[in-house]
Amino acid sequence: MKGIFKSCPVVDSNVDMNDPRWPSLREAARRFLREDGCTLSVPRELERDAWEIVQLVADHVPSKIDLPKVVIGELAVIGLAQIGGLEPPIEVCWVPDCGWEEFSEQILDLLEAGYPGCIGCGGPGAEEEWNEEFRRGQFLA
C-alpha cells in the first residue's frame, strides 16, 4: 500500500510502537531523509545495503539533488543520529540496542508514505519539536 502511513508497524521483534526506542528510531530515519547531503556511516558488511537505501531515496524523492553519502564506520547518520553504540552528545538522536534492520525498515516505511515531501506522513511526532533529553530518559530509566 504505497503512500499510506503504517499506523502500527512492527519493526522487529525487538522494537514496535510501544517500545520506548521506537520514537527515536523514527526520528533517526526522518533526520536521514530530511537532511540534504548527510553522511550515512555503516559497517563494511552493510555498505551495499546502504547504497541501495541511497538509491531508494533517489527513486522516491527525485527532487533531492544532494543525496546521502556512505562511509564505513559505526552505524550512524553522522552528526544527526546514532543507531546503537555508546551514548553520543545530546544533539545527536540516539537509538540504543538497535541495528540496520530496524533503521532501514523505518526509512523504507517513510519513503513509501511520501516523506519528506508530504504533510503528515512522517508519523507520530514528526511535526513536533524533538526533545532528545526526554527521549533518552524514557529508555535509560
N, C-alpha and C positions, 0 to 999 in steps of 0.2 A: 504494500500500500504506500506507494511513493507520495511524498509530500504531506504526510499526516504525522503529527507528533504522537509518539507512542506514550500514552499517559502512564503506563505501568510496566516498563520494560524490566526484565530480569537480565542484568548484565552478565552475571556469572553466578555460580552457586555461592560465591563469597560476597557479592555486592548487589543488592537490589535497592529499590527506592526507600526502604525502611532502614537501611544501613546508614549510620552517620557519615560514612565516607562518600555516599552517593552524590550529595550536592557538590562536594569538592571535585569529584571525578567529572561531573557535568561541567563545572566551571572551568576546569583544566582544558576540556575539549573545546568549550566556547572560546577560550583565550587563544588556543591554537588556530581556530578557524577565523577569528576576527583580525588577528594581528598580521599585517602585511609584512612579508619578508622575514618572518620569525625563523628560528633555527630549532629543528627537532633533533634531539640527541637520542640515539638508540644504541644498544649493544650490537656488536658486529653481526650477530646471527639474525638480527631483525632489520638489517639495512634494506634488504629487498622489500620487505613488508612496508617499511616506512616510505620508500619511494612509490609504492603502489598507492598508499594513502595520499601522497602529494599529487599523484595523477588523478585520483578521485576528486580532490579539491579542484584541480584544473577543469575536470569534466563537469562538476556540479556548480562551480562558481566561475564561469568563463570571463567575468569582468575583473577577476583578480589577476593583476598583472605581475605582482611581486610574490611569487609562490614561496612556500616554506623551503628551506634548505635542510639537508640531512647530514649530520655528522655522527661519528662513532663516539660513544660515551655512555654515561648513565642515562636512564630513561627520563627525559625532561624536555620541556619547551623552554629553552634557555632564557632565564630571567623572568619567566612568566608562570611556569608550573613545573612541579616535580612529582613524578609518579614513583612511589616507593622511596627507599633510601632513608638517609638521616634527615631530620627536620631542617629545612632551609630557612633563610631570613623571612620575616613576616610578610614582605611584599610579594613573595612567591606563593602561589596556590599549591598546597601540599596535599597529596593523596597517599597516606601511608598504607603499606601492605597491599598494594595493587600492582598490576603489571600491564604489559602491552595488550593482552586480550581485552581487559576491561576498558582501557583507554581508547583503543581503536574502535571498539563497539560503540562507544559514545559518539565518537567522531562520525561514524557511518550513520548512526541514528539522526544526528543533527543535520548532516548533509542531505539525507533523504527527506527531512522535514523542510528543507529550503534555507536553513541557517547558513550564513548570517544575513542573507538578502531578504529575509521575511520579517514580518512583525508578529511577535507572539509565538513563533515556532521554536524558540530556544528553550522552552520548557520552564518548569517552576524555578523562580529565582533569576531568570535571565534579564529581567527588566530592573531588578533591584540592585542597589549598590552592594558589592561583595564585602563581607566582613570576615577576613581570614582569621583574625584573632578569635572571634566567636566560633567559627567552624572548627578550628583546632581544639578549642575547649570541649567540643562535642565528642571528639573521638580520643582525646587524651585523658578524659575524666575517668 
